[in-house]
Amino acid sequence: QVQLVESGGGLVQAGGSLRLSCAASGRTFSRLIMGWFRQTPGKEREFVVAINWSGGSTYYTDSVKGRFTISRDIAKNTVYLQMNSLKPEDTAVYYCAARYGEGHDYDYWGQGTQVTVSS
């Protein structure tokens, strides 16, 4: 089992920045892929970015490339999402998730944190 707890959401003006954190606990993380997703009311949950825990490879959806950066601190078992140049369309509940490799579903989810970008 993996437990995930997000923090760092809030209200920011367009063009501003926020950093989200996802603290992980539980089983070993060496095979994990950690991801961030987001969801707005009435829409499906959308993939944003992921990072391979062991190698650090990253994968971004096109709409956030150049603005968002995912990183991990292995010593703290924490994944970060640095969000810069925020736009109103980035407003959503952001979820941290984890899966054990490419062939697995994201089985572990955090509770979500609200990000609101005002215009």
Buried (B, 14 or more C-beta within 10 A) or exposed (E): EBEBBBBBBEEBEBEBEBBBBBBBEEBEBEEBBBBBBBBEEEEEBEBBBBBBBEEEEBEBBEEBEEBBBBEBEEEEBBBBBBBBEBBEEBBBBBBBBBBBEEEEEBEBBBEBBEBBBEE
